[in-house]
């Protein structure tokens, strides 16, 4: 499938740029796109195309939320015995998924689509003359997107192939798996290039990657690799951002790309096919049209499969009394006469069902501050770490008092808790559990609670979880079987 994606993209560009020989049949083993890239506008179209797959990466029933959020103790699914057609995300949650999962395949192939499109920009761009500042901006965006996609891949799959050039032959579609260290080295190289080439947020078109986004990505990489001093140094360069005074406004469609936003995936309500639908994807089901309308205020239709990414009782209980972020993040609605929680962060006014205007937050300044807290603490400076932590926690928008955690271990725990609350439902929790070494312990304990009382986790009476669930807390996902079937290297 990846081969088809890469070659299809090449073929589309080849045909788009070919005028005199449109009807000529291209070689199956030697495709070229050189004839397409002649001007700045050609590269601008191509970099726009490199952003486009991000919408598919984050939305839909196979979106990134399934692996980044529902895999963790933050969210779960509503089991529906009458409709078993959407079962794959259940397997992700229960640690019973395998290499045939369409959820993991969506992440794998979408990331490689982004990589392929970034490569199509980077390979020919230096050979075409146009404005140097514009060229650097486009190159920086391509480097950022390629680094971003490889970072996503290596965190979830481990070893993956590295493609740095456009694929021009069938043989070139299959490459050996690169070591995790090699993949991270490439990510760091690309992110550094992006940070150098990209303008800051004030000088960049809204929604595009900036030097701040590249530095945040690089800092995130260093945090995962526990290279604390390097993480601290680059994250201190992420400037020009500030926390909003109202946590609700951080996610409001009326304040997209606000002063706190470092990078978010752009969606647009309307008929163009660019809309989001997170509220509906995360909606408890079965639910009647009237029950949905009670929340949205617009004409709705009944929905009858099952709910995904529902806040768990554990997540709801994790909020301290008086934390204003709880009401901004979690709401409650009635479905089939029963009250259930739902993710409220992505529930805003819209005109038509299943067509919303919410962007997806990837990096926010609050996370930079929490990364800085972690970096300082892991360098045995818990007092300084507490200062960064309380910039997020003891903020008027939370209504909480400053943390008084003392000592490196206590501050470490406080930072992880704060990340869970501040970044709830933004696909951070599972990766946090993995990189901090807590995934096995936390998820086995969650599984024990879940199996002991499935009714509390939205299971119907008489239905029990799979006996094999939560027995093997795998930290990485298997590479897609469809890809393995085509590649001689894995």
Secondary structure as GFF3:
##gff-version 3
##sequence-region A 1 490
A	DSSP	alpha_helix	2	17	.	.	.	ID=ss1
A	DSSP	alpha_helix	40	58	.	.	.	ID=ss2
A	DSSP	alpha_helix	65	68	.	.	.	ID=ss3
A	DSSP	beta_strand	75	76	.	.	.	ID=ss4
A	DSSP	alpha_helix	88	94	.	.	.	ID=ss5
A	DSSP	alpha_helix	102	124	.	.	.	ID=ss6
A	DSSP	three_ten_helix	125	127	.	.	.	ID=ss7
A	DSSP	alpha_helix	132	157	.	.	.	ID=ss8
A	DSSP	beta_strand	160	161	.	.	.	ID=ss9
A	DSSP	three_ten_helix	171	173	.	.	.	ID=ss10
A	DSSP	beta_strand	177	178	.	.	.	ID=ss11
A	DSSP	alpha_helix	180	197	.	.	.	ID=ss12
A	DSSP	three_ten_helix	201	203	.	.	.	ID=ss13
A	DSSP	alpha_helix	211	224	.	.	.	ID=ss14
A	DSSP	alpha_helix	228	235	.	.	.	ID=ss15
A	DSSP	alpha_helix	247	250	.	.	.	ID=ss16
A	DSSP	three_ten_helix	253	255	.	.	.	ID=ss17
A	DSSP	beta_strand	261	265	.	.	.	ID=ss18
A	DSSP	alpha_helix	278	281	.	.	.	ID=ss19
A	DSSP	alpha_helix	289	296	.	.	.	ID=ss20
A	DSSP	beta_strand	310	311	.	.	.	ID=ss21
A	DSSP	alpha_helix	313	318	.	.	.	ID=ss22
A	DSSP	alpha_helix	324	329	.	.	.	ID=ss23
A	DSSP	beta_strand	330	335	.	.	.	ID=ss24
A	DSSP	beta_strand	338	343	.	.	.	ID=ss25
A	DSSP	beta_strand	360	364	.	.	.	ID=ss26
A	DSSP	alpha_helix	365	378	.	.	.	ID=ss27
A	DSSP	alpha_helix	382	393	.	.	.	ID=ss28
A	DSSP	alpha_helix	408	422	.	.	.	ID=ss29
A	DSSP	alpha_helix	429	435	.	.	.	ID=ss30
A	DSSP	alpha_helix	439	452	.	.	.	ID=ss31
A	DSSP	three_ten_helix	454	457	.	.	.	ID=ss32
A	DSSP	alpha_helix	481	484	.	.	.	ID=ss33
###
